[in-house]
Amino acid sequence: MLLNARRRRIASVLALVAALGVVSACGQNLGKSNFARTTVAAEAGSGGEVPTGDINDPAVAPAVMRTIDPCPLVGKEALSSLGTPEDPRPSLTSFGTCMTKVVDAGGKKVTISVDIGASTYLNDSGGATVSVVEGLPQVERKSKDGKSCDVGVMTLRKPERGMSFAITYDGGDPCATGRAVAAKAVKSLHSSPAKFQAGTGTLTAVDPCTVADPAVLAEVVPHGATSPSSFHACDWTPGSNPRITIGFRHGIAPEAREGSKKVDIDGVSTYQKGGSGSNAECKIEWQHKPWIDDDGVEIVGVSYQNYDEKKDEAASCEKAAKIAKSVISKLPKP
């Protein structure tokens, strides 16, 4: 039974990865009154000027967005007007991702995935359409064959992050579908969005940029700048060396697999693995607590990368372990 359950989970992950293969980072839309506006004209049909400046809508602040359960945004109730939806499937690699499929009235299949915390960007040389939805920047990018489209609404300006919908619709208009789904999702965020019910000590509400000891970080990544790479992951010195990433996700409990080994850190069983290349890399993961809706768990990951150093797994993992130890001490107790 356990093996079959794992096979089903793996199949879901592979289906999700396939659906997400067409995803460009996109964003979300929110309160009109909270944007600094400029005279930048919107694309035709956008319904107004494209806002610029900081996004200050409290309904879509990062602290709120990381608590939103993505699956109801692509659930049966949300998508009933499109046809006959399947039950949505949460990702086993991310808190903020969920996908589903719909069969429209003509029997055509639609694949829809949502990624809360995705990178969003408005500048594009490939013909992206930028518009406004409820006062927030919205950007859509259609594939060359016209069968898929990414529609995103920006909820954070620096760095550009938000909510992205990836639509594949062979036989229909994927961008029109994406706009409709995104608009309904934004309305939900402004009213009564469904949130994770993960219980005491959950990581879903924790800001990953705040869970490591600053003194330890300064030792490993001197003068490191902080940047959220999603609402559940944070980078130190992104784009330069050395680089630290701390992230939280939902998935199958870590265990000793090929290339990794079990290491005890302050009484916690962690699993560490060096990189496969010739540079300095190490990743350490461990289970934080069980997930309440299935047999998955909440997972913490700490990784160290430095492409200016030669491969030395012991040295790299020692640095990652220093940070992991400080994170363990600051996480909420399950």
QUIWO-V91093 format. One record per residue. N is the residue number from 1. BURIAL is b if it has 24 or more other C-alpha atoms within 12 Angstrom, else e. D_FIRST is the distance of its C-alpha to the first C-alpha in whole Angstrom. Layout:
n: (N;N)
burial: (BURIAL;BURIAL)
d_first: (D_FIRST;D_FIRST)
This chain:
n: (1;2;3;4;5;6;7;8;9;10;11;12;13;14;15;16;17;18;19;20;21;22;23;24;25;26;27;28;29;30;31;32;33;34;35;36;37;38;39;40;41;42;43;44;45;46;47;48;49;50;51;52;53;54;55;56;57;58;59;60;61;62;63;64;65;66;67;68;69;70;71;72;73;74;75;76;77;78;79;80;81;82;83;84;85;86;87;88;89;90;91;92;93;94;95;96;97;98;99;100;101;102;103;104;105;106;107;108;109;110;111;112;113;114;115;116;117;118;119;120;121;122;123;124;125;126;127;128;129;130;131;132;133;134;135;136;137;138;139;140;141;142;143;144;145;146;147;148;149;150;151;152;153;154;155;156;157;158;159;160;161;162;163;164;165;166;167;168;169;170;171;172;173;174;175;176;177;178;179;180;181;182;183;184;185;186;187;188;189;190;191;192;193;194;195;196;197;198;199;200;201;202;203;204;205;206;207;208;209;210;211;212;213;214;215;216;217;218;219;220;221;222;223;224;225;226;227;228;229;230;231;232;233;234;235;236;237;238;239;240;241;242;243;244;245;246;247;248;249;250;251;252;253;254;255;256;257;258;259;260;261;262;263;264;265;266;267;268;269;270;271;272;273;274;275;276;277;278;279;280;281;282;283;284;285;286;287;288;289;290;291;292;293;294;295;296;297;298;299;300;301;302;303;304;305;306;307;308;309;310;311;312;313;314;315;316;317;318;319;320;321;322;323;324;325;326;327;328;329;330;331;332;333;334)
burial: (e;e;e;e;e;e;e;e;b;e;e;b;b;e;b;b;b;e;b;b;e;b;b;b;b;b;b;b;b;b;b;b;e;e;b;e;e;e;e;e;e;b;e;e;e;e;e;b;b;b;b;b;e;b;b;b;b;e;b;b;b;b;b;b;b;b;b;b;b;b;b;b;b;b;b;b;e;b;b;e;e;b;e;b;b;b;e;b;b;b;b;b;b;b;b;b;b;b;b;b;b;b;b;b;e;e;e;e;b;b;b;b;b;b;b;b;b;b;b;b;b;b;e;e;e;e;e;b;b;b;b;b;b;b;b;b;b;b;b;b;b;b;b;e;e;e;b;b;b;b;b;b;b;b;b;b;b;e;b;b;b;b;b;b;b;b;b;b;b;b;e;b;b;b;b;b;b;b;b;b;b;b;b;b;b;b;b;b;b;b;e;e;b;e;e;b;e;b;e;e;e;b;b;b;b;b;b;b;b;b;b;b;e;e;e;e;b;e;e;b;b;e;e;b;e;b;b;b;b;b;b;b;b;b;b;b;b;b;e;e;b;b;b;b;b;b;b;b;b;b;b;b;b;b;e;e;e;e;e;e;b;e;b;e;b;e;e;e;b;b;b;b;b;b;b;e;e;e;e;b;b;b;b;b;b;b;b;b;b;b;b;e;e;e;e;b;b;b;b;b;b;b;b;b;b;b;e;e;e;e;e;b;b;e;e;b;b;b;b;b;b;b;b;b;b;b;b;b;e;e;b;e;e;e)
d_first: (0;4;5;5;6;9;10;11;12;14;15;17;18;20;21;23;24;26;27;28;30;33;34;37;37;38;39;40;43;44;48;51;53;51;52;55;56;58;60;58;58;54;53;55;53;51;53;55;55;52;52;53;53;50;48;48;46;44;42;40;41;39;38;37;35;33;32;31;28;28;26;28;31;29;27;28;31;33;32;33;36;35;33;30;28;24;22;22;20;20;21;19;22;24;25;28;26;24;25;25;26;29;31;34;37;38;34;34;31;31;29;29;28;30;30;32;34;35;38;41;44;47;49;48;50;48;49;47;48;48;49;49;46;47;49;47;47;44;44;43;42;42;41;43;42;42;38;37;38;37;39;39;41;42;42;43;46;46;44;43;39;38;36;35;34;33;33;33;35;36;39;39;41;38;41;42;38;38;41;40;36;38;41;38;36;39;41;37;38;41;41;37;34;31;30;27;26;24;26;28;29;27;28;28;32;33;36;35;38;39;37;38;42;44;46;43;43;47;46;44;45;48;50;46;46;43;42;38;36;34;34;31;33;36;38;41;44;42;44;45;45;43;40;38;35;33;30;27;24;21;18;15;16;19;19;21;21;23;27;26;26;26;29;30;32;33;30;28;25;26;25;28;29;32;33;33;37;40;40;39;36;33;30;29;26;24;22;24;22;19;19;19;17;14;12;15;18;22;23;26;28;31;33;36;38;42;43;46;45;44;40;40;37;38;40;38;35;38;39;36;35;38;37;34;35;37;35;33;36;36;33;32;31;27)
